[in-house]
Amino acid sequence: MQLISCKKETNKTEQNEPVIEKKQAPFSLQNAQNTINWTAYKTTEKIPVKGQFKKVKIISGGEGKNMKEAINNASFSV
């Protein structure tokens, strides 16, 4: 009985893709506590009725160098 084995060596080189860190903007609405307060005026006497949306979902944008830029670029649903 005779057993013969040949090992074929292969050189595997792993190519690691560079890790790209996503920089977080200084102002972000995603993790903030977001509420929208509003006032509607009823009847011809313009009686103010106040309300509040407590759940605001940021759909896109919401990041910027400052708060104004973050709000201007945001899309949201209530």
Backbone torsions as a table, in degrees:
resi	resn	phi	psi	omega
1	MET	NA	135.4	-177.5
2	GLN	-137.2	130.0	177.4
3	LEU	-118.7	130.7	178.6
4	ILE	-128.3	135.7	-179.6
5	SER	-136.3	137.9	176.5
6	CYS	-122.6	134.4	179.3
7	LYS	-105.4	122.5	177.6
8	LYS	-93.6	117.1	-177.9
9	GLU	-87.0	133.1	175.4
10	THR	-120.7	137.9	177.6
11	ASN	-93.0	115.7	177.5
12	LYS	-103.4	124.2	175.0
13	THR	-112.5	123.6	179.5
14	GLU	-87.2	131.0	176.4
15	GLN	-106.7	112.0	178.0
16	ASN	-87.6	128.0	176.7
17	GLU	-73.6	141.2	180.0
18	PRO	-63.4	138.2	179.2
19	VAL	-81.5	122.5	179.8
20	ILE	-102.3	115.6	178.8
21	GLU	-84.9	129.4	176.5
22	LYS	-84.4	118.9	-180.0
23	LYS	-76.6	134.0	178.6
24	GLN	-85.6	134.1	179.8
25	ALA	-67.0	152.9	178.9
26	PRO	-58.9	-32.3	179.0
27	PHE	-123.1	124.4	-179.7
28	SER	-135.9	132.1	178.9
29	LEU	-88.2	-13.0	-175.9
30	GLN	-58.6	-46.6	-174.7
31	ASN	-99.6	4.6	-178.6
32	ALA	-83.8	158.2	172.6
33	GLN	-81.4	109.6	-173.9
34	ASN	-107.6	126.8	170.7
35	THR	-137.2	152.4	177.3
36	ILE	-121.4	119.2	175.4
37	ASN	-96.3	139.9	-178.8
38	TRP	-140.8	159.5	175.8
39	THR	-132.7	126.0	174.9
40	ALA	-110.1	150.8	-179.1
41	TYR	-115.3	117.8	-175.7
42	LYS	-98.1	152.0	175.1
43	THR	60.3	177.0	-179.6
44	THR	-74.4	-15.3	177.0
45	GLU	-80.3	-4.5	179.2
46	LYS	58.0	49.8	177.6
47	ILE	-75.5	121.9	-178.4
48	PRO	-75.0	134.9	174.5
49	VAL	-124.4	119.4	-176.3
50	LYS	-98.1	151.4	177.2
51	GLY	-151.5	175.2	-178.5
52	GLN	-149.6	134.7	169.9
53	PHE	-95.6	116.0	-175.8
54	LYS	-88.4	-25.2	179.4
55	LYS	-111.3	116.8	178.5
56	VAL	-123.8	121.3	179.4
57	LYS	-103.4	120.6	177.7
58	ILE	-80.4	117.7	-177.2
59	ILE	-86.4	-47.0	178.7
60	SER	-152.4	162.2	-179.4
61	GLY	70.4	-142.0	178.4
62	GLY	81.9	16.4	177.6
63	GLU	-129.8	147.5	178.8
64	GLY	-172.2	175.1	179.6
65	LYS	-72.4	-26.0	177.1
66	ASN	-142.5	173.2	-175.0
67	MET	-63.3	-40.2	-179.4
68	LYS	-61.5	-43.9	179.2
69	GLU	-65.2	-38.8	179.1
70	ALA	-64.3	-42.5	-179.9
71	ILE	-70.7	-42.0	-178.0
72	ASN	-64.4	-29.9	-177.5
73	ASN	-95.4	8.3	-173.9
74	ALA	-94.1	143.1	167.8
75	SER	-117.6	134.6	-175.5
76	PHE	-145.5	164.9	173.5
77	SER	-131.1	151.8	179.8
78	VAL	-117.6	NA	NA
